[in-house]
Structures are given as C-alpha cells and as structure tokens.
Amino acid sequence: MKKFYHLGTCTTCQAIIKETGIDKAGFTMQDIKTEKITPAQLDEMKKMAGSYEALFSRRALKYKEMGLKDKQLTEKDFRDLILEEYTFLKRPVAILKDKIFVGNDKKTVQALKEAIK
C-alpha cells in the first residue's frame, strides 16, 4: 500500500510532496480536508504508529481553543478528536507497504525520501 494523507492548502505538505517526489512515486493522495479520514483508515494508521496519540497534532489551533492542553486525554479521546476534526491529524502521514511516516520533522521526511528510492 502507498498512501499519502495531507492537507492540500498546507505549504509544508506541498513542500514535502515536492521534496520527496511522492506524487510521482505511485502514492494514492488523500486531501484530508476534502476527503475525510474514515475510522478504518485511522485504525490502520494507529496499528502502524502504535497509538492514536502518535498521530495527534498538538499544534492545531483548536487544541488551545478547546482547552485540551489542560485535560488528560485518553487514546479514545485522541481517536474521536482526529475523526471529528481533520486538523488534529499530525500531517502529513505517508504509508509505504508496512511502514508509516508521521509528521514533518526533518528525520521523518529524510526517512521517507530514503524509503521511496
């Protein structure tokens, strides 16, 4: 499986697509704003990443707006929040066969580039 979950309007995601050439590497691209993540897709990501928390973005504006930083969130909370609001998914998420790459830090992007080669 080659799948890439991103936000079409996110300049960071666009830069990663350009840098890695992921759009030319046969990945199925899913813009999470226009095509919501299904519970089955999220559960598959969780299996690969180890937890819903690993897929959760604390940088989302709604994280502060909803006062979530002051709450103890459970795995169920993380799952429900990601399904409810696409901005809570740490982006981008790339799945290449049995490996998952979550987020945009340099190490993750570099590892993704190496795996695509």
Secondary structure as UniProt FT lines:
FT   STRAND          2..6
FT   TURN            8..9
FT   HELIX           11..20
FT   HELIX           22..24
FT   TURN            25..26
FT   STRAND          28..31
FT   TURN            32..34
FT   HELIX           39..49
FT   HELIX           53..55
FT   TURN            58..59
FT   HELIX           61..65
FT   TURN            66..67
FT   HELIX           68..70
FT   HELIX           75..84
FT   HELIX           86..88
FT   STRAND          93..96
FT   TURN            97..98
FT   STRAND          99..102
FT   HELIX           106..116
//
